[in-house]
Amino acid sequence: MASTELNLIAPLDSPLPPPPEGEVLSASQWETFLAIADTLVPAIEAISTPSLHSLTVEPSEYATAIEKIQKVLPAKAAPHAAEKYLAEKASSAPGFKELIHRTFGDYMREDALKGIRVILSTLNTRAGCLLLTGSSTSFHLQPVNVRQQILFKWSQSYLSSLRITVKSLAALCTGTWTKQSATINPVLGFPRAPVHGKPGEGYDFGFLQLPPGDDAEVLDTDVVIIGSGCGGGVCAKNLAEAGHRVLVTDRAFHYPAKHLPMTPTDAGIHLFHNGGVDTSDDSSVAFLAGQAWGGGGTINWSASLQTQGFVRQEWADEGLPFFTSSEYQTCLDRVCERMGVSTKYIEHNENNRILIEGARKLGYNAKEVPQNTGGNKHYCGYCTHGCGAAEKQGPVVSWLPDAANAGAQFMEGFEAEQIVFETSFRGKKIATGVRGTWTSRDDMGGVSGIPVTKRKVMVKAKRVIVSCGTLHSPLLLLRSGLTNPQIGRHFYCHPVTLVSATFPQEIRPWEGGILTTLSEEFSNQDLRGHGSKICAMTMIPSWVLPFQPWSTGLDFKIMASKLSHMASHCAVVRDRDSGRVYPDPVDGRVRIAYTPSAFDRKNALECVLGMCKIMHVMGALEIWPAQSDIPVFTRDLDSDPENVLGINEPKFQSWLQNFRRRGLPHPATGWGSAHQMGTCRMSNEERKGVVDPEGKVWGAEGV
């Protein structure tokens, strides 16, 4: 590898806000929840008698597990690292319970938390346990081996509610444990920060500060932009450079490059919407959206693809001819030029090399993905937790500094509550500004203490630009009194599902650019542009491991220990069928009604099978999808030691045929989201969308 490995410089800490007050679960509910967590991620001992505290296995099985883990340990692993890893259970990981408490108290929907409480309470009653487990003994009083059998039966149950329960709890517990574990990073050799490249200096933003006071603070500007992400940043630069007074606001706080990349725990809370635990109403899809200064541009992966021709034509056919004009292409080129988008400086990591070389061997089309790294070779796999090199040209590195240099002002910690309208004598709504609440940093300049100041703010403006993302823009419009029934509808998310594989060689997949290759071999399954792209997956442990199917605690730990030898690719689906975003009727939070449709799942299947073939032709030892009802394929090295047969190897073909018969059913298949979009749809008629071809909100002026 040509990249130079440097001494690590740990980023600065980013202390978390205070945890929620009060108890989110009763003492007995906590007892049952931690028993579930310690079953999903158990301590493992080589004893023959059942235990309430650990998963017990025969000495020979334990020795085999230790041997498998030791084979993939880094060269500098400490003595007994494998034994300590197997001895750790979820609840013994430092801060595990505290992070679950924060997740439940601050981020989980009330209806979802209520459902968890009901399950936990039921498992504490004799009648409830008899109904759900077949035994009248309370769940937490059962040996871990028995608890594991119960959860596995739930995962295979004909009742979808039980399957969803296990899938959701497994993702929550394995994800939280992976973030907090004291043993997994030493086993993987996963460092706190990238070992390639060097820390960078970000732009020194100045933010408006307000004095204490009881009355609303009134600010005046020409244009107020709500949201500092990719849309808001570009608008801020262009308008400020055109001579307008611009104020950019965001509910998030800014963290300079010296704090980045954050730890998985800190990033989830500081940089992602709702702590990074959003799911659809039916729990079929996990959503990860940026909520940071710089929006999604702070946590994306540097990939910069221009809009494809067939998509532009589709939009033009809907009455939006701008998207097939030369002017639109000029806009795309200007954006790419400012960010230094190029393939020139790409150095593929092993995860991407497996994708592009495997595609070549199968005759699939594949290509390099342009990167927005400003003319730098950015060999870093951590940018989804913020770019510490300040090379990824997100808004905080490019558009917002340009806006600042042209005179734009900024306000962090501002929660926009309502757009303020006046009504003209003709009955038209005319925006005059935005009302909200500003929260200062604490007296140490962070967010972990009690805020110094909390003020109501009225920003008076000639124009209001709503750019607070697919999830929050529609909710702001609804809170502001707009009643267009299209607001929040047409929600698309490019759902993704994974295929993972282990290889004989060490891959260290978290090193290097995250997404530098893709294949479009399966992107047009219906001949109308609906299908899937094959892309490489970010390989930060707390991202990739919770998406893996769970069957037993020992199998999960052995699989997780192999991450340094693992590759994961994702099928990114262009979804035909949409959902909607709406406010929670209890507390007004974002709710997402979305399920990958049968049509989109069928289109994705061919791509997923293609990803399996790529892994096989590249020599994978084990291959599995993010799907609980498909067994792991294990290569028989004796039957085709030179890989002469390739994907024609009979055992692999039989496995593929079984996979094809099963398809990608719900809820067995794990889905995430790649990109959220569509909830403020552009249209040439008010009845079809939220904004007109110029981006102005239908039914209102000045927005």
C-alpha positions in Angstrom: 0.0 0.0 0.0 1.5 3.3 -1.1 -0.2 5.5 1.6 2.1 6.6 4.4 1.1 5.4 7.8 1.6 8.2 10.4 1.6 8.3 14.2 -1.9 8.7 15.5 -3.0 12.1 16.9 -6.2 11.5 18.8 -9.0 13.9 18.1 -10.2 16.1 21.0 -13.1 14.8 23.2 -16.6 15.9 22.5 -18.5 15.6 25.8 -22.2 14.6 25.5 -25.2 16.6 26.7 -26.6 15.6 30.1 -28.5 12.3 30.0 -32.3 12.4 30.3 -33.6 12.7 33.9 -35.7 10.1 35.6 -35.9 6.4 34.8 -37.0 5.2 31.4 -37.5 1.6 32.7 -38.5 0.2 36.0 -35.9 -1.9 38.0 -37.6 -5.1 36.9 -37.8 -4.0 33.3 -34.0 -3.2 33.4 -33.3 -6.6 34.8 -35.1 -8.3 31.9 -33.7 -5.9 29.3 -30.1 -6.6 30.4 -30.8 -10.3 30.5 -31.8 -10.0 26.8 -28.8 -7.9 26.0 -26.5 -10.4 27.7 -28.1 -13.2 25.7 -27.6 -11.4 22.4 -24.0 -10.5 23.3 -23.1 -13.0 26.0 -20.1 -13.8 28.1 -18.9 -17.3 27.0 -17.5 -19.9 29.3 -16.2 -23.5 28.8 -18.3 -25.2 31.5 -21.0 -27.9 31.2 -23.4 -26.6 33.8 -26.0 -23.9 32.8 -25.4 -20.4 34.1 -27.5 -17.3 34.6 -24.5 -15.1 33.8 -22.8 -16.7 30.7 -23.4 -18.8 27.7 -21.9 -22.2 28.5 -20.2 -24.4 25.8 -18.3 -27.6 25.8 -14.5 -27.1 26.3 -13.8 -28.3 22.7 -16.3 -25.8 21.3 -14.7 -23.0 23.4 -11.2 -24.0 22.2 -12.3 -24.0 18.6 -13.8 -20.5 19.1 -10.5 -19.2 20.7 -8.6 -20.7 17.8 -10.8 -19.0 15.2 -10.4 -15.6 16.9 -6.6 -16.0 17.4 -6.2 -16.6 13.6 -7.4 -13.1 12.9 -5.9 -11.2 15.8 -3.5 -8.4 14.9 0.1 -9.1 15.4 0.4 -6.8 18.4 -2.6 -8.2 20.2 -2.2 -8.4 24.0 -2.0 -11.8 25.7 -5.4 -13.4 26.3 -7.2 -10.9 24.1 -9.4 -13.6 22.7 -10.3 -14.9 26.1 -11.1 -11.4 27.4 -13.3 -10.8 24.3 -15.3 -13.9 24.9 -15.7 -13.1 28.6 -17.2 -9.7 28.0 -21.0 -9.5 27.9 -23.1 -6.5 26.8 -23.9 -5.2 30.2 -20.3 -5.4 31.4 -19.1 -3.0 28.6 -18.4 0.4 30.1 -21.3 2.8 29.6 -23.6 0.2 27.9 -26.5 0.7 30.2 -26.0 4.5 30.3 -26.1 4.7 26.4 -29.3 2.5 26.3 -30.8 4.9 28.9 -30.0 7.9 26.8 -31.3 6.2 23.6 -34.6 5.3 25.3 -35.0 8.6 27.1 -34.0 11.0 24.4 -34.4 9.4 21.0 -36.9 6.5 21.0 -40.4 7.1 19.8 -42.9 7.0 22.7 -45.0 4.2 21.0 -41.8 2.1 20.4 -40.6 2.6 24.0 -44.1 1.7 25.3 -43.9 -1.5 23.2 -40.5 -2.4 24.7 -41.9 -1.8 28.2 -44.9 -4.1 27.6 -42.6 -6.9 26.4 -40.2 -6.5 29.3 -43.0 -6.5 31.8 -44.7 -9.5 30.2 -41.5 -11.5 30.5 -41.5 -10.8 34.2 -44.9 -12.5 34.8 -45.6 -16.2 35.0 -48.5 -16.0 32.5 -46.6 -13.8 30.1 -43.5 -16.0 30.1 -45.6 -19.1 29.6 -47.2 -17.5 26.6 -44.0 -16.1 25.0 -41.4 -18.7 26.1 -43.3 -21.9 26.9 -42.1 -21.7 30.5 -43.6 -19.9 33.5 -40.1 -19.0 34.8 -39.2 -15.3 34.4 -36.9 -14.7 31.4 -34.1 -13.2 33.5 -34.1 -16.3 35.8 -33.5 -18.7 32.9 -30.0 -19.8 32.1 -28.4 -17.9 29.2 -28.4 -21.1 27.0 -32.2 -21.3 27.5 -32.7 -17.6 26.8 -30.7 -18.0 23.6 -33.0 -20.8 22.4 -36.0 -18.6 23.2 -34.7 -15.6 21.2 -33.7 -17.9 18.3 -37.2 -19.4 18.2 -38.7 -15.9 18.1 -36.4 -15.0 15.2 -37.9 -17.9 13.3 -41.5 -17.5 14.5 -44.4 -17.3 12.1 -45.4 -14.2 14.1 -43.8 -11.3 12.4 -44.0 -9.2 15.6 -41.7 -11.6 17.3 -39.3 -11.7 14.4 -39.2 -7.9 14.3 -38.7 -7.8 18.1 -35.6 -9.9 18.0 -34.2 -8.2 14.9 -34.7 -4.7 16.5 -33.3 -5.7 19.9 -30.3 -7.4 18.3 -29.4 -4.3 16.2 -29.8 -2.1 19.3 -27.8 -4.3 21.6 -25.0 -5.3 19.3 -24.7 -1.7 18.0 -24.5 -0.3 21.5 -22.1 -3.0 22.7 -19.8 -2.4 19.6 -19.6 1.3 20.5 -18.9 0.7 24.2 -16.9 -2.6 24.2 -13.5 -2.6 25.9 -12.4 -5.7 24.1 -13.6 -5.6 20.4 -11.3 -2.9 19.1 -8.1 -4.6 20.4 -9.3 -7.9 18.9 -9.8 -6.2 15.5 -6.8 -3.9 15.6 -9.3 -1.0 15.0 -7.6 2.3 16.0 -9.4 5.3 17.5 -8.4 7.5 14.5 -7.2 7.0 10.9 -3.6 5.9 10.6 -3.2 7.4 7.1 -3.1 11.1 6.3 -2.8 13.9 8.8 -5.1 16.1 10.9 -6.2 19.3 9.1 -7.2 22.8 10.1 -10.9 23.7 9.5 -12.4 27.1 9.0 -12.7 29.2 12.1 -16.4 30.1 12.1 -17.8 33.0 14.1 -21.3 32.5 15.5 -23.8 35.0 16.7 -24.1 35.2 20.4 -27.1 36.6 22.3 -27.2 38.2 25.8 -29.6 36.8 28.4 -33.1 38.2 28.4 -36.8 37.4 28.7 -38.0 39.1 25.6 -37.5 37.7 22.1 -34.3 38.8 20.4 -35.1 40.4 17.0 -32.6 40.0 14.2 -32.9 41.5 10.7 -31.4 40.2 7.4 -32.2 39.9 3.8 -32.2 36.1 3.6 -32.5 33.6 6.5 -31.4 30.0 5.6 -32.7 27.3 7.9 -30.2 24.5 7.6 -26.4 24.5 7.0 -26.2 21.4 4.8 -25.4 21.0 1.1 -28.5 23.0 -0.1 -28.2 25.7 2.5 -24.5 26.0 2.0 -24.6 26.5 -1.7 -27.4 29.1 -1.4 -25.5 31.0 1.3 -22.4 31.3 -0.9 -24.2 32.4 -4.0 -26.5 34.9 -2.2 -23.8 36.4 0.0 -21.4 36.8 -3.0 -24.3 38.5 -4.8 -24.4 41.1 -2.1 -27.3 40.0 0.1 -27.2 39.9 3.9 -27.4 36.2 4.7 -28.0 34.5 8.0 -27.5 30.7 8.1 -29.1 28.9 11.1 -28.9 25.3 12.3 -30.2 23.4 15.3 -26.8 21.6 15.5 -23.5 22.8 16.9 -20.3 23.1 15.0 -17.3 20.8 15.9 -14.0 21.8 14.3 -11.7 19.3 12.6 -9.7 18.8 15.7 -12.7 17.0 17.2 -13.0 14.7 14.2 -13.5 11.9 13.6 -15.6 11.4 16.7 -16.0 8.2 18.6 -19.0 6.1 17.4 -20.9 7.1 20.6 -20.2 10.8 20.3 -20.8 10.9 16.6 -24.2 9.2 16.9 -25.4 11.9 19.3 -23.5 15.0 18.0 -23.6 14.4 14.2 -26.7 12.2 13.5 -30.4 12.9 13.6 -32.1 11.5 16.6 -29.0 9.8 17.9 -28.7 7.7 14.8 -31.5 5.4 15.9 -34.4 6.4 13.5 -36.5 3.6 12.0 -39.5 3.4 9.9 -42.9 2.9 11.6 -42.8 -0.8 11.0 -39.0 -1.1 11.8 -38.2 -2.4 8.4 -35.6 0.3 7.6 -33.0 2.0 9.8 -32.4 5.7 8.8 -29.1 7.5 9.3 -29.4 11.2 8.5 -26.9 14.0 9.3 -27.8 16.5 12.0 -24.6 18.5 12.2 -23.2 21.9 11.3 -22.8 21.2 7.6 -25.7 18.7 7.6 -25.3 15.5 5.7 -22.2 16.9 4.1 -20.4 16.5 7.4 -21.0 12.7 7.6 -21.2 11.6 4.0 -18.6 9.5 2.2 -17.0 11.9 -0.4 -18.7 10.1 -3.3 -19.9 12.7 -5.9 -22.0 11.4 -8.7 -23.8 13.7 -11.1 -27.5 13.2 -11.9 -27.9 10.5 -14.6 -29.5 11.3 -17.9 -32.5 9.0 -17.6 -33.4 10.6 -14.2 -33.1 14.1 -15.7 -35.3 13.1 -18.6 -37.8 11.6 -16.2 -38.0 14.9 -14.3 -38.3 16.8 -17.6 -41.1 14.6 -18.7 -42.9 15.7 -15.5 -42.9 19.3 -16.7 -39.5 20.4 -15.4 -37.4 21.0 -18.6 -34.6 22.8 -16.6 -33.1 19.4 -15.7 -32.3 18.5 -19.4 -31.0 22.0 -20.1 -27.3 23.0 -20.6 -27.8 25.4 -17.7 -28.4 22.5 -15.3 -25.3 20.8 -16.5 -23.4 24.0 -16.0 -24.6 24.1 -12.4 -23.5 20.5 -11.7 -20.0 21.3 -13.2 -19.7 24.5 -11.1 -20.5 22.5 -7.9 -18.0 19.8 -8.8 -15.3 22.3 -9.7 -15.6 24.1 -6.4 -15.3 20.8 -4.5 -12.4 19.5 -6.6 -14.4 16.4 -7.6 -12.2 14.0 -9.4 -11.1 10.3 -9.8 -7.5 11.4 -10.3 -6.4 10.9 -6.7 -8.2 7.7 -5.8 -6.4 4.8 -4.2 -8.7 1.9 -3.7 -8.8 0.1 -0.4 -9.2 -3.7 -0.4 -13.0 -3.5 0.1 -13.4 -1.4 -3.1 -10.7 -3.4 -5.0 -12.7 -6.6 -4.3 -15.7 -4.9 -5.8 -14.2 -3.5 -9.0 -12.0 -6.6 -9.7 -14.7 -9.0 -8.9 -17.1 -7.2 -11.3 -14.4 -7.3 -14.0 -13.9 -11.0 -13.6 -17.7 -11.5 -14.0 -18.1 -9.2 -16.9 -20.1 -6.7 -14.9 -19.7 -3.0 -15.6 -17.9 -1.1 -12.9 -16.3 2.3 -12.5 -14.5 4.6 -10.1 -16.6 7.0 -8.2 -15.5 10.7 -8.3 -14.5 12.0 -4.9 -15.0 15.6 -3.5 -11.6 15.7 -1.8 -10.3 19.0 -3.3 -7.5 17.5 -5.3 -6.2 15.4 -2.4 -5.6 11.7 -2.1 -7.9 11.1 0.8 -7.2 7.7 2.1 -9.6 7.7 5.1 -12.4 5.4 6.1 -13.7 7.4 9.1 -15.3 10.4 7.4 -18.8 9.2 8.3 -17.9 10.4 11.8 -16.5 13.7 10.5 -13.4 14.5 8.5 -10.5 15.3 10.7 -8.3 16.0 7.7 -10.6 18.8 6.6 -10.1 17.5 3.0 -13.6 16.3 2.2 -15.2 19.3 0.6 -18.5 19.3 2.6 -20.2 22.6 3.4 -18.0 23.3 6.5 -14.9 23.2 4.3 -16.1 24.8 1.1 -19.5 26.5 0.7 -19.9 27.9 4.2 -16.4 29.4 4.4 -17.0 31.0 1.0 -20.3 32.4 2.3 -18.5 33.7 5.5 -15.8 35.4 3.4 -18.6 37.2 1.5 -20.2 38.5 4.7 -22.7 35.8 5.7 -23.5 35.3 9.4 -24.1 32.1 11.2 -26.2 30.9 14.2 -25.7 27.4 15.7 -28.1 25.9 18.2 -31.2 27.6 16.7 -34.4 25.5 16.6 -36.6 26.9 13.9 -40.2 26.6 15.1 -42.3 28.5 12.6 -42.1 30.5 9.5 -43.9 33.8 10.1 -46.4 35.0 7.5 -48.3 38.1 6.7 -51.5 37.9 4.7 -51.8 40.3 1.8 -55.1 42.1 0.9 -55.5 39.4 -1.8 -55.2 36.6 0.8 -51.7 35.5 -0.1 -49.3 34.3 2.5 -46.1 36.3 2.5 -43.1 35.2 4.6 -41.6 37.8 6.8 -39.1 35.7 8.8 -38.8 32.8 11.1 -39.4 32.3 14.8 -37.4 29.9 17.0 -35.4 29.2 20.1 -31.6 29.7 20.4 -29.6 27.7 22.9 -26.0 28.7 23.7 -23.1 26.5 24.5 -22.2 25.9 28.1 -19.7 28.0 30.0 -16.9 25.7 28.8 -17.8 26.1 25.1 -19.4 22.7 24.8 -22.8 21.2 25.2 -22.3 18.9 28.2 -23.2 21.5 30.9 -26.2 23.7 31.6 -26.7 26.3 28.9 -25.7 29.8 29.7 -28.5 31.3 27.7 -31.8 30.1 26.1 -33.6 32.8 24.1 -36.6 33.1 21.9 -35.5 34.7 18.6 -37.4 36.4 15.7 -35.5 36.6 12.5 -37.0 39.2 10.2 -36.1 38.5 6.5 -37.2 39.3 3.0 -36.8 35.7 2.0 -36.8 32.4 3.9 -35.0 29.4 2.5 -36.1 26.1 4.1 -33.1 23.7 3.8 -33.4 21.6 6.9 -33.4 18.3 5.2 -35.9 15.7 3.9 -37.0 14.9 7.4 -37.5 18.4 8.9 -38.3 20.7 6.0 -41.9 19.3 5.7 -42.5 19.4 9.4 -41.4 23.1 9.5 -43.8 23.9 6.7 -46.7 22.1 8.4 -45.9 23.8 11.8 -46.1 27.1 9.9 -49.7 26.6 8.9 -49.2 25.4 5.3 -51.8 22.7 4.4 -50.7 21.4 1.0 -51.4 17.6 1.2 -48.2 16.9 -0.8 -46.0 18.1 2.1 -44.1 15.2 3.5 -45.2 12.7 0.8 -43.1 11.2 -2.1 -40.5 10.1 0.5 -37.7 8.0 -1.1 -34.6 6.8 0.6 -32.5 4.5 -1.7 -32.9 1.5 0.7 -29.8 -0.6 1.0 -29.1 -4.2 2.1 -25.7 -5.8 2.6 -23.7 -8.8 1.6 -20.6 -9.6 3.7 -17.8 -12.1 3.3 -14.6 -13.2 5.0 -11.3 -13.7 3.1 -8.0 -15.4 3.9 -6.0 -12.2 3.7 -6.2 -9.3 6.2 -8.2 -6.5 4.6 -8.5 -3.8 7.4 -11.6 -2.5 5.5 -11.9 0.6 7.7 -8.8 2.0 6.0 -9.0 4.0 2.8 -11.7 5.8 0.9 -15.1 4.4 1.8 -16.9 4.4 -1.6 -14.5 4.7 -4.5 -16.0 2.1 -6.9 -19.5 1.0 -8.0 -21.2 -1.3 -10.5 -24.4 -0.4 -12.3 -24.9 -3.9 -13.7 -28.3 -4.2 -12.0 -29.5 -0.6 -12.1 -32.2 -1.0 -14.7 -34.2 -4.1 -13.9 -37.5 -2.8 -15.1 -36.1 -0.9 -18.2 -37.4 2.3 -16.6 -34.3 3.0 -14.4 -35.3 1.1 -11.3 -32.8 -1.3 -9.9 -29.7 -1.3 -7.7 -26.1 -0.1 -7.7 -23.4 -2.2 -6.0 -21.3 0.0 -3.7 -18.8 -0.6 -1.0 -20.0 -0.2 2.6 -18.4 1.9 5.4 -16.6 -0.6 7.7 -16.6 1.2 11.0 -17.5 -1.6 13.4 -20.5 0.1 14.9 -22.0 0.7 11.5 -21.5 -2.7 9.8 -21.8 -5.2 12.6 -25.4 -4.3 13.8 -26.6 -5.0 10.2 -25.4 -8.6 10.4 -28.0 -11.3 11.1 -28.0 -12.8 14.6 -28.4 -16.5 15.3 -26.4 -17.2 18.5 -24.2 -15.2 20.8 -21.1 -17.3 20.0 -21.6 -17.1 16.3 -22.1 -13.3 16.4 -18.9 -12.9 18.4 -16.8 -15.1 16.1 -18.2 -13.3 13.1 -17.5 -9.9 14.6 -13.9 -10.9 15.4 -13.3 -11.4 11.7 -14.0 -7.8 10.6 -10.3 -7.2 9.8 -10.7 -10.0 7.2 -14.1 -8.9 6.0 -15.6 -7.1 3.0 -19.1 -5.7 2.8 -20.9 -4.4 -0.2 -24.4 -2.9 -0.4 -27.2 -2.9 -3.0 -28.4 0.7 -3.2 -31.9 0.5 -4.6 -33.5 3.3 -6.7 -36.9 2.8 -5.2 -40.0 3.1 -7.3 -42.5 3.2 -4.4 -42.5 5.9 -1.8 -43.5 6.6 1.8 -44.1 9.8 3.8 -42.7 11.8 6.6 -45.1 13.3 9.2 -45.1 14.6 12.8 -45.6 12.3 15.7 -49.1 13.0 17.1 -47.8 13.0 20.6 -44.6 15.0 20.6 -44.2 16.3 17.0 -41.0 14.4 16.3 -40.2 13.1 12.8 -42.1 9.9 11.9 -41.4 7.9 8.7 -44.0 5.6 7.1 -42.0 3.5 4.7 -41.5 -0.1 3.8 -39.4 -1.4 0.8 -42.1 -2.6 -1.6 -42.3 -6.1 -3.1 -41.4 -4.5 -6.5 -38.3 -2.8 -5.1 -37.3 -5.9 -3.1 -37.6 -8.1 -6.2 -35.4 -5.6 -8.2 -32.8 -5.6 -5.5 -32.6 -9.4 -5.4 -30.6 -9.8 -8.6 -28.2 -7.2 -7.4 -27.7 -9.0 -4.0 -27.1 -12.3 -5.8 -24.6 -10.5 -8.0 -22.8 -9.2 -4.9 -22.5 -12.8 -3.6 -21.0 -13.8 -6.9 -18.4 -11.0 -6.7 -17.4 -12.2 -3.2 -17.2 -15.8 -4.4 -15.1 -15.1 -7.5 -12.7 -13.1 -5.4 -12.0 -16.1 -3.1 -14.3 -15.5 -0.1 -14.3 -18.2 2.5 -17.7 -17.3 3.9 -20.6 -15.3 2.3 -23.8 -14.2 3.9 -26.5 -11.5 3.3 -28.1 -9.3 6.0 -30.9 -11.8 6.2 -31.7 -14.1 9.1 -33.3 -16.9 7.0 -30.3 -17.6 4.7 -27.5 -19.8 6.0 -23.9 -18.7 5.7 -22.2 -20.1 2.5 -18.9 -21.7 3.5 -16.5 -22.5 0.7 -15.3 -26.1 0.4 -11.6 -25.6 -0.4 -11.1 -29.2 -1.2 -13.6 -29.3 -4.0 -12.2 -26.5 -6.1 -8.9 -25.4 -4.5 -7.7 -23.3 -7.4 -11.1 -21.6 -7.9 -11.3 -22.9 -11.4 -15.0 -23.4 -11.5 -15.6 -19.9 -10.0 -19.3 -19.2 -9.5 -20.2 -22.4 -11.3 -19.0 -24.4 -8.3 -22.1 -26.7 -7.5 -22.3 -26.0 -3.8 -22.4 -22.3 -4.4 -24.9 -22.6 -7.2 -27.2 -24.7 -4.9 -26.9 -22.0 -2.2 -27.7 -19.2 -4.8 -30.8 -21.1 -5.9 -32.0 -21.5 -2.4 -31.4 -17.7 -1.9 -33.3 -16.9 -5.0 -36.3 -18.9 -3.9 -36.3 -17.2 -0.5 -36.0 -13.7 -2.0 -35.7 -10.7 0.3 -38.7 -11.1 2.6 -39.8 -8.8 5.4 -38.9 -8.7 8.2 -36.0 -11.2 7.7 -34.0 -8.8 5.6 -32.1 -5.9 7.1 -32.5 -2.6 5.4 -30.9 0.8 5.9 -31.2 4.1 3.9 -28.6 5.7 1.7 -30.2 9.0 1.0 -33.5 10.6 2.1 -35.3 12.7 -0.5 -38.6 13.9 -2.0 -40.7 15.2 0.8 -40.8 18.8 -0.7 -41.3 17.6 -4.2 -40.8 20.0 -7.1 -43.6 20.1 -9.6 -45.1 22.2 -12.4 -48.5 22.1 -10.8 -49.5 22.8 -7.2 -51.6 19.6 -7.0 -48.5 17.5 -7.7 -45.8 18.9 -5.4 -44.6 21.3 -2.7 -42.4 23.8 -4.6 -42.7 25.2 -8.2 -40.0 24.9 -10.9 -38.1 27.8 -9.3 -38.1 26.3 -5.9 -40.8 28.6 -4.4 -43.3 26.9 -2.0 -46.7 26.6 -3.6 -49.3 28.8 -1.8 -46.8 31.2 -0.2 -44.5 34.1 -1.2 -41.0 34.6 -0.1 -40.3 30.9 0.9 
